[in-house]
Amino acid sequence: MRTRLTDLLGVEHPVMLAGMGGVSYHALVAAVSEAGGFGCLGASTMSSPQMVDEIRAVRDRTTRPFGVDLLTAMPDRLLDDVAALVREGASVFVAGLGIPCDAIEHCHAHGVLVASMCGKVRHAVAAVEAGCDLVIAQGTEAGGHTGLVATLPLVPQVVDAVAGRVPVVAAGGIVDGRGLAAARVLGADGVWVGTRFIATPEARSAPGYKDALLRATDDATVISRAYSGKPMRVLRNRWTEHHEQHPDEVARFPAQLGASIGAGAFHLGADETATGVDPEREGYPAGQGVGALHDLVPAGELVARFVAEADAALAALRD
Ligand SMILES: Cc1cc2nc3c(=O)[nH]c(=O)nc-3n(C[C@H](O)[C@H](O)[C@H](O)COP(=O)(O)O)c2cc1C
């Protein structure tokens, strides 16, 4: 399935692994890139030296292109981290939560593309005007920090606004090839997938996370400020319900992040060896597609399935 996105990224398939903090570490990123998709490290939960180690670990496992996602909402170390990812050989810098105006020139001077996560049309327009090379239109269905506009209405509106200038990638609630086919029909050039890739053997995860995803139903998520202070879609539990009833106990971003980590309720970035994780308190980010996850599937196989299923779905429409 060749698109403007595959041409721009230099990959075979228009399937991008979301740069999920705490989840998208080297094993998962390399598996997706090796399978012909585009792997993206989620560096928001990494220290700067750890990010460099993770980039090197990806490069040890694959010669194919990959990216790094950083939270622009953490400006103190952004420029240094961008310089490091450029130096270490990533081919795309993905900016989560904000437009990285200061970093774009440096990336372009070194042949690195810049992508921007967008939850509204005006974010996408501003990103393209600032010089971003592609935009990821993320609907409210998405796991993690998220906005209010749903993927189905957001993607075509972003396409109408900016697809004449840059490729548009659809995100939020996409868990299989039917979602990829739908994204293509809406005018997107590919998909950016998070939650589905957590349920893989290669994903890093805190204890109980993958099991909780496999048990969850379509209505198991809620948008809550209880973990970071910003709206984040997570699995509903006692911690989210408590903070829904006591909004006065929720601090602003990033103070609430410190509060939930300090209270032992958020272990994003930890691995299976972490202790003291209680699923009724723990922040498990997940999108609304979570009800469709029934088993762990190797990431490379998922990439192949996405493309085969999308081809079949699009062919069926023509019959
Ligand atoms: C565990 C988790 C962590 C995430 N961390 C980040 C992040 O650090 N930066 C970012 O831009 N997006 C982050 N996201 C959002 C994803 O990039 C992506 O847009 C989202 O997962 C897509 O929706 P889906 O989960 O329904 O596939 C995260 C999502 C999840 C589930």
The ligand as an SDF file (V2000), in Angstrom:
LIG
                    3D

 31 33  0  0  0  0  0  0  0  0999 V2000
    0.4260    4.3860   26.8620 C   0  0  0  0  0  0  0  0  0  0  0  0
    0.3360    5.5540   25.9540 C   0  0  0  0  0  0  0  0  0  0  0  0
    1.3110    6.5370   26.0330 C   0  0  0  0  0  0  0  0  0  0  0  0
    1.2840    7.6180   25.1600 C   0  0  0  0  0  0  0  0  0  0  0  0
    2.2950    8.5350   25.2160 N   0  0  0  0  0  0  0  0  0  0  0  0
    2.3710    9.4990   24.2710 C   0  0  0  0  0  0  0  0  0  0  0  0
    3.4880   10.3760   24.2380 C   0  0  0  0  0  0  0  0  0  0  0  0
    4.3840   10.3230   25.0920 O   0  0  0  0  0  0  0  0  0  0  0  0
    3.5350   11.3040   23.2400 N   0  0  0  0  0  0  0  0  0  0  0  0
    2.5490   11.3850   22.2750 C   0  0  0  0  0  0  0  0  0  0  0  0
    2.6600   12.2120   21.3510 O   0  0  0  0  0  0  0  0  0  0  0  0
    1.4660   10.5850   22.3040 N   0  0  0  0  0  0  0  0  0  0  0  0
    1.3620    9.6370   23.2760 C   0  0  0  0  0  0  0  0  0  0  0  0
    0.2820    8.7990   23.2940 N   0  0  0  0  0  0  0  0  0  0  0  0
   -0.7600    8.9240   22.2360 C   0  0  0  0  0  0  0  0  0  0  0  0
   -0.3200    8.1100   21.0180 C   0  0  0  0  0  0  0  0  0  0  0  0
    0.7640    8.7550   20.3730 O   0  0  0  0  0  0  0  0  0  0  0  0
   -1.4290    7.8940   19.9710 C   0  0  0  0  0  0  0  0  0  0  0  0
   -1.8340    9.1140   19.4010 O   0  0  0  0  0  0  0  0  0  0  0  0
   -2.6480    7.1550   20.4800 C   0  0  0  0  0  0  0  0  0  0  0  0
   -2.2550    6.0280   21.2120 O   0  0  0  0  0  0  0  0  0  0  0  0
   -3.5150    6.7270   19.2900 C   0  0  0  0  0  0  0  0  0  0  0  0
   -4.7390    6.2020   19.7060 O   0  0  0  0  0  0  0  0  0  0  0  0
   -4.9670    4.6250   19.9910 P   0  0  0  0  0  0  0  0  0  0  0  0
   -4.3280    4.3690   21.3050 O   0  0  0  0  0  0  0  0  0  0  0  0
   -6.4510    4.5100   20.0340 O   0  0  0  0  0  0  0  0  0  0  0  0
   -4.3260    3.8650   18.8710 O   0  0  0  0  0  0  0  0  0  0  0  0
    0.2490    7.7360   24.1930 C   0  0  0  0  0  0  0  0  0  0  0  0
   -0.7500    6.7490   24.1430 C   0  0  0  0  0  0  0  0  0  0  0  0
   -0.7270    5.6670   25.0050 C   0  0  0  0  0  0  0  0  0  0  0  0
   -1.8020    4.6230   24.8950 C   0  0  0  0  0  0  0  0  0  0  0  0
  1  2  1  0
  2  3  1  0
  2 30  2  0
  3  4  2  0
  4  5  1  0
  4 28  1  0
  5  6  2  0
  6  7  1  0
  6 13  1  0
  7  8  2  0
  7  9  1  0
  9 10  1  0
 10 11  2  0
 10 12  1  0
 12 13  2  0
 13 14  1  0
 14 15  1  0
 14 28  1  0
 15 16  1  0
 16 17  1  0
 16 18  1  0
 18 19  1  0
 18 20  1  0
 20 21  1  0
 20 22  1  0
 22 23  1  0
 23 24  1  0
 24 25  2  0
 24 26  1  0
 24 27  1  0
 28 29  2  0
 29 30  1  0
 30 31  1  0
M  END
$$$$
